[in-house]
Amino acid sequence: MKISIVTKSILVLSIAAGLAACNQNKGGEKAVATVAASSAKPEIVFINQDSIIAKYEYIKDMNKRLEAKGKSAQNDVNSRQQAIQREVAEYQKNAGNLSADQRATTEQRLQRKGQEFQQYQQNAGAQLQNEQFTEQSKLYDKLVEFTKAYAKEKGYKMVLTFQKGNTNMLYGDPNLDVTADVIKRLNDDYAKEKK
């Protein structure tokens, strides 16, 4: 029968506490418990997600790319909108000099341009959202693959994430926090990819 390391550790601690109580040796109890606890390797660790977001260079670069695409799309939309507004202003200024047919034709053309602009604006927003989703999916896959390999290498059975404000994990022993090592390795791997 296979017993997990955590179960073994609890069993060792219980036995040590029982022996210490029998021996009435309080100093010995602390020594045995400390040795047993320090020799057990954790099976479950956690990563601070906020730190990953703040310190992982891939995420910083991804955010810069998405921000640049967003600004470019917004500038393009603004430029098209201003062009239509100039045409409308020009029409309003000269409407009195146009015949009824010319006014009707111009108004229809401007209305069509307005509708085309709205469609273009919606498409640009949807395209930007799709790019964000694609980038976030790539990031997620990258983190999952890294974490699988990291857990296997370190012998962890589970790697949790912790994020401020997320009530799924309210506390984790700081000794189980592997965030700094994970960030260092992620950044090292990313630096190699960029070359």
Number of C-alpha atoms within 10 A of each C-alpha: 3 4 7 9 13 15 10 13 18 15 13 17 19 13 14 19 18 13 15 19 13 9 11 11 11 11 9 16 18 14 13 17 19 12 12 17 16 10 9 13 14 17 16 15 20 19 22 18 15 13 14 21 13 11 16 18 18 18 16 12 11 15 15 12 14 16 14 12 15 18 12 12 17 15 12 14 19 13 12 17 17 12 12 17 14 12 15 18 12 11 17 12 10 11 16 10 10 12 10 11 9 12 17 12 12 17 16 12 12 17 14 12 16 17 12 12 16 14 12 14 19 13 12 17 16 12 13 17 14 12 15 19 12 12 17 15 12 12 15 12 12 12 15 12 11 16 18 14 12 16 16 12 9 11 13 15 12 14 18 15 16 21 15 10 8 9 9 10 13 10 8 13 8 9 9 15 19 14 19 14 12 19 20 15 15 21 16 13 13 14 12 9 8 7 5
